[in-house]
Amino acid sequence: MPRALFIILLTFAGILLLVSGLASQEASFGFKGGGAMYFGDIDDQQPTPYSGLAVDLWITRKFGVSVLGYYAALKADKDEYYFETDVKAGAGFLKLRPFEKAVVSPYLMGGGEYYHINPVDRSGDPLPNNAAGEYSRNRFGLPIGGGISIFPSEKISFDLEGLYHFALTDYLDDYQAGDTNDGYYTASLGISIHFGKPKDSDGDGITDKQDADPLHPEDFDGYRDFDGAPDPDNDADSVPDIKDKAPLAAEDRDGFEDEDGAPDPDNDQDGIPDEKDQAPNEAEDKDNFQDADGIPDLDNDGDKIPDSSDLCPGTDQTIAEGKDTKETYNGFDDADGCPDKKPEIAVEKGKSVILEGVYFNTGSASLNPNSMTILDKVVRTLVDNPGIEVEIQGYTDNTGSYQRNMELSKQRADAVKIYLMGKGIDAIRIRTRGFGPENPIAPNSTKDGRARNRRIEFYRIK
């Protein structure tokens, strides 16, 4: 098998060299040496020698193919289990340079390989499964990895390379355990001789025969890059490409950032072309108020409250509907920018007020008719200010059982909500909670104190 493998590799290398000569592409022949390390079911892996011969053909500046013949010795020794095997292989790869060829050129590679193994023990005798013929010694594998080539000259490179070889078998060590296949690493330092590339005086990758300016390298800036001649000002806008942020599009010379070389059809980037923008250097605020003119409007309704703080800033729609969105400045929520009527029950957001005059029949949640006066004020407050949301909080004194007081306070809060809903207030604006004897505002030791603790509070949520 080794002799046949050598003949195959030699033939394939010859074909690559012939193709290189015909296509006038870069080719190389190299030797590499280094180490290998088995990776499998036996833990105590040991470094072993590795060497090989490779022939590469770069079909383009970044894409190439390669053949590799190599030898590796793998070994592991764990307690009573020992194995070693020679690996003789031939591999073919696709290679990729992520960047243009330079003094230091990284590359990636991956492909397939055909290899021969012969796992033996310390005495050199075949291990049991090998001796029993449980598997073929000739296998296919998948190597993948990459490396770095360093070019001290045009014709010579030093190559640092690492590969992981997927063995596609679990018998590399003659021992099968589970469903995971074995594999091995190889790392090498090599030297390659490069040839077959036509003359390129300026080193820009374009041969002198095809280069319009063979003494000055192409600048490869995306503009006429195949003629070989550098273009210092692609768009001819008098801004050199090295300073031009848009070297393929001429500066519009409109007085806005004209030195950067990039045309600015929309200086303020508000989506309105400068030719239609009444304030081309100030971005439209896109607040649904006169957004087509390109002018930012910081106080749409002119009520001296900036739109950023105005809950009712005014829009094209409110104007079309004839709605007034200006703040009324009546001493109630004057900072929110919304027109409003001063409520009969005044309470700030996040605070509560006791509804004096809400009475219930003794020991029940039935509202006393005398409560209607104050509750109707609550109704008018909520009607006049549709943005307000409240929580009705019920309290009792500490007379009686705690559980009964908790239930009664919630029932009384619910009774107030039902009354407000009956007057047209949306239920979603009203929450209820019963606190029972919690949070007393007066001592429960006196009749007057207990009376004060039996109360309904109006807490503003929004």
NORWOBEL-V228198 format. One record per residue. N is the residue number from 1. RES is the residue in one small letter. NEAR is the number of other ideal C-beta (glycine too) atoms within 10 Angstrom. Layout:
n=N res=RES near=NEAR
n=N res=RES near=NEAR
This chain:
n=1 res=m near=11
n=2 res=p near=12
n=3 res=r near=7
n=4 res=a near=10
n=5 res=l near=17
n=6 res=f near=14
n=7 res=i near=10
n=8 res=i near=14
n=9 res=l near=22
n=10 res=l near=14
n=11 res=t near=11
n=12 res=f near=16
n=13 res=a near=21
n=14 res=g near=11
n=15 res=i near=13
n=16 res=l near=22
n=17 res=l near=17
n=18 res=l near=11
n=19 res=v near=15
n=20 res=s near=21
n=21 res=g near=12
n=22 res=l near=9
n=23 res=a near=12
n=24 res=s near=11
n=25 res=q near=18
n=26 res=e near=20
n=27 res=a near=24
n=28 res=s near=26
n=29 res=f near=16
n=30 res=g near=23
n=31 res=f near=14
n=32 res=k near=22
n=33 res=g near=14
n=34 res=g near=18
n=35 res=g near=17
n=36 res=a near=25
n=37 res=m near=18
n=38 res=y near=28
n=39 res=f near=18
n=40 res=g near=23
n=41 res=d near=21
n=42 res=i near=21
n=43 res=d near=10
n=44 res=d near=12
n=45 res=q near=18
n=46 res=q near=15
n=47 res=p near=14
n=48 res=t near=20
n=49 res=p near=11
n=50 res=y near=23
n=51 res=s near=18
n=52 res=g near=22
n=53 res=l near=18
n=54 res=a near=23
n=55 res=v near=23
n=56 res=d near=26
n=57 res=l near=21
n=58 res=w near=22
n=59 res=i near=15
n=60 res=t near=10
n=61 res=r near=13
n=62 res=k near=15
n=63 res=f near=11
n=64 res=g near=22
n=65 res=v near=18
n=66 res=s near=21
n=67 res=v near=22
n=68 res=l near=24
n=69 res=g near=22
n=70 res=y near=25
n=71 res=y near=16
n=72 res=a near=26
n=73 res=a near=17
n=74 res=l near=28
n=75 res=k near=18
n=76 res=a near=23
n=77 res=d near=15
n=78 res=k near=13
n=79 res=d near=8
n=80 res=e near=5
n=81 res=y near=16
n=82 res=y near=17
n=83 res=f near=23
n=84 res=e near=20
n=85 res=t near=25
n=86 res=d near=16
n=87 res=v near=25
n=88 res=k near=18
n=89 res=a near=22
n=90 res=g near=21
n=91 res=a near=23
n=92 res=g near=15
n=93 res=f near=23
n=94 res=l near=14
n=95 res=k near=20
n=96 res=l near=14
n=97 res=r near=18
n=98 res=p near=10
n=99 res=f near=11
n=100 res=e near=11
n=101 res=k near=17
n=102 res=a near=12
n=103 res=v near=10
n=104 res=v near=11
n=105 res=s near=18
n=106 res=p near=14
n=107 res=y near=23
n=108 res=l near=14
n=109 res=m near=21
n=110 res=g near=15
n=111 res=g near=18
n=112 res=g near=15
n=113 res=e near=23
n=114 res=y near=16
n=115 res=y near=24
n=116 res=h near=18
n=117 res=i near=25
n=118 res=n near=15
n=119 res=p near=22
n=120 res=v near=18
n=121 res=d near=15
n=122 res=r near=9
n=123 res=s near=6
n=124 res=g near=8
n=125 res=d near=10
n=126 res=p near=16
n=127 res=l near=21
n=128 res=p near=12
n=129 res=n near=15
n=130 res=n near=20
n=131 res=a near=12
n=132 res=a near=10
n=133 res=g near=9
n=134 res=e near=12
n=135 res=y near=17
n=136 res=s near=11
n=137 res=r near=15
n=138 res=n near=12
n=139 res=r near=18
n=140 res=f near=13
n=141 res=g near=22
n=142 res=l near=15
n=143 res=p near=24
n=144 res=i near=13
n=145 res=g near=17
n=146 res=g near=16
n=147 res=g near=20
n=148 res=i near=14
n=149 res=s near=23
n=150 res=i near=13
n=151 res=f near=16
n=152 res=p near=9
n=153 res=s near=8
n=154 res=e near=12
n=155 res=k near=12
n=156 res=i near=14
n=157 res=s near=23
n=158 res=f near=14
n=159 res=d near=21
n=160 res=l near=16
n=161 res=e near=22
n=162 res=g near=13
n=163 res=l near=24
n=164 res=y near=14
n=165 res=h near=27
n=166 res=f near=16
n=167 res=a near=25
n=168 res=l near=16
n=169 res=t near=18
n=170 res=d near=18
n=171 res=y near=23
n=172 res=l near=29
n=173 res=d near=28
n=174 res=d near=24
n=175 res=y near=18
n=176 res=q near=17
n=177 res=a near=11
n=178 res=g near=7
n=179 res=d near=6
n=180 res=t near=10
n=181 res=n near=17
n=182 res=d near=24
n=183 res=g near=19
n=184 res=y near=24
n=185 res=y near=19
n=186 res=t near=25
n=187 res=a near=17
n=188 res=s near=23
n=189 res=l near=13
n=190 res=g near=20
n=191 res=i near=14
n=192 res=s near=20
n=193 res=i near=12
n=194 res=h near=19
n=195 res=f near=13
n=196 res=g near=18
n=197 res=k near=17
n=198 res=p near=11
n=199 res=k near=9
n=200 res=d near=18
n=201 res=s near=13
n=202 res=d near=17
n=203 res=g near=11
n=204 res=d near=20
n=205 res=g near=18
n=206 res=i near=21
n=207 res=t near=15
n=208 res=d near=13
n=209 res=k near=10
n=210 res=q near=12
n=211 res=d near=22
n=212 res=a near=13
n=213 res=d near=15
n=214 res=p near=18
n=215 res=l near=9
n=216 res=h near=14
n=217 res=p near=18
n=218 res=e near=22
n=219 res=d near=18
n=220 res=f near=13
n=221 res=d near=16
n=222 res=g near=10
n=223 res=y near=16
n=224 res=r near=14
n=225 res=d near=16
n=226 res=f near=12
n=227 res=d near=14
n=228 res=g near=23
n=229 res=a near=18
n=230 res=p near=19
n=231 res=d near=18
n=232 res=p near=11
n=233 res=d near=17
n=234 res=n near=20
n=235 res=d near=19
n=236 res=a near=8
n=237 res=d near=19
n=238 res=s near=11
n=239 res=v near=20
n=240 res=p near=12
n=241 res=d near=19
n=242 res=i near=11
n=243 res=k near=11
n=244 res=d near=23
n=245 res=k near=14
n=246 res=a near=17
n=247 res=p near=23
n=248 res=l near=12
n=249 res=a near=15
n=250 res=a near=18
n=251 res=e near=20
n=252 res=d near=16
n=253 res=r near=10
n=254 res=d near=15
n=255 res=g near=10
n=256 res=f near=14
n=257 res=e near=15
n=258 res=d near=15
n=259 res=e near=10
n=260 res=d near=14
n=261 res=g near=23
n=262 res=a near=18
n=263 res=p near=18
n=264 res=d near=19
n=265 res=p near=13
n=266 res=d near=16
n=267 res=n near=20
n=268 res=d near=18
n=269 res=q near=10
n=270 res=d near=19
n=271 res=g near=12
n=272 res=i near=21
n=273 res=p near=12
n=274 res=d near=17
n=275 res=e near=9
n=276 res=k near=11
n=277 res=d near=22
n=278 res=q near=12
n=279 res=a near=16
n=280 res=p near=22
n=281 res=n near=14
n=282 res=e near=14
n=283 res=a near=18
n=284 res=e near=22
n=285 res=d near=18
n=286 res=k near=11
n=287 res=d near=18
n=288 res=n near=13
n=289 res=f near=20
n=290 res=q near=17
n=291 res=d near=18
n=292 res=a near=11
n=293 res=d near=14
n=294 res=g near=23
n=295 res=i near=17
n=296 res=p near=18
n=297 res=d near=17
n=298 res=l near=11
n=299 res=d near=17
n=300 res=n near=24
n=301 res=d near=24
n=302 res=g near=10
n=303 res=d near=21
n=304 res=k near=11
n=305 res=i near=21
n=306 res=p near=12
n=307 res=d near=19
n=308 res=s near=11
n=309 res=s near=11
n=310 res=d near=23
n=311 res=l near=14
n=312 res=c near=22
n=313 res=p near=24
n=314 res=g near=23
n=315 res=t near=18
n=316 res=d near=14
n=317 res=q near=10
n=318 res=t near=17
n=319 res=i near=15
n=320 res=a near=8
n=321 res=e near=8
n=322 res=g near=6
n=323 res=k near=13
n=324 res=d near=12
n=325 res=t near=19
n=326 res=k near=18
n=327 res=e near=20
n=328 res=t near=15
n=329 res=y near=13
n=330 res=n near=11
n=331 res=g near=8
n=332 res=f near=15
n=333 res=d near=20
n=334 res=d near=14
n=335 res=a near=11
n=336 res=d near=16
n=337 res=g near=24
n=338 res=c near=20
n=339 res=p near=16
n=340 res=d near=19
n=341 res=k near=13
n=342 res=k near=13
n=343 res=p near=19
n=344 res=e near=13
n=345 res=i near=19
n=346 res=a near=12
n=347 res=v near=16
n=348 res=e near=10
n=349 res=k near=12
n=350 res=g near=9
n=351 res=k near=10
n=352 res=s near=15
n=353 res=v near=13
n=354 res=i near=14
n=355 res=l near=19
n=356 res=e near=9
n=357 res=g near=14
n=358 res=v near=26
n=359 res=y near=14
n=360 res=f near=19
n=361 res=n near=9
n=362 res=t near=7
n=363 res=g near=10
n=364 res=s near=12
n=365 res=a near=19
n=366 res=s near=13
n=367 res=l near=19
n=368 res=n near=13
n=369 res=p near=8
n=370 res=n near=10
n=371 res=s near=18
n=372 res=m near=15
n=373 res=t near=10
n=374 res=i near=17
n=375 res=l near=18
n=376 res=d near=14
n=377 res=k near=16
n=378 res=v near=24
n=379 res=v near=18
n=380 res=r near=14
n=381 res=t near=21
n=382 res=l near=22
n=383 res=v near=14
n=384 res=d near=14
n=385 res=n near=17
n=386 res=p near=11
n=387 res=g near=13
n=388 res=i near=20
n=389 res=e near=16
n=390 res=v near=24
n=391 res=e near=16
n=392 res=i near=26
n=393 res=q near=25
n=394 res=g near=27
n=395 res=y near=25
n=396 res=t near=25
n=397 res=d near=20
n=398 res=n near=16
n=399 res=t near=13
n=400 res=g near=13
n=401 res=s near=11
n=402 res=y near=12
n=403 res=q near=9
n=404 res=r near=13
n=405 res=n near=22
n=406 res=m near=17
n=407 res=e near=15
n=408 res=l near=22
n=409 res=s near=25
n=410 res=k near=19
n=411 res=q near=16
n=412 res=r near=26
n=413 res=a near=24
n=414 res=d near=17
n=415 res=a near=21
n=416 res=v near=24
n=417 res=k near=19
n=418 res=i near=14
n=419 res=y near=19
n=420 res=l near=21
n=421 res=m near=13
n=422 res=g near=9
n=423 res=k near=14
n=424 res=g near=9
n=425 res=i near=20
n=426 res=d near=11
n=427 res=a near=10
n=428 res=i near=7
n=429 res=r near=17
n=430 res=i near=21
n=431 res=r near=15
n=432 res=t near=19
n=433 res=r near=15
n=434 res=g near=21
n=435 res=f near=18
n=436 res=g near=21
n=437 res=p near=19
n=438 res=e near=15
n=439 res=n near=11
n=440 res=p near=17
n=441 res=i near=11
n=442 res=a near=14
n=443 res=p near=12
n=444 res=n near=15
n=445 res=s near=8
n=446 res=t near=10
n=447 res=k near=9
n=448 res=d near=9
n=449 res=g near=15
n=450 res=r near=18
n=451 res=a near=11
n=452 res=r near=18
n=453 res=n near=20
n=454 res=r near=19
n=455 res=r near=22
n=456 res=i near=25
n=457 res=e near=22
n=458 res=f near=21
n=459 res=y near=17
n=460 res=r near=20
n=461 res=i near=12
n=462 res=k near=9
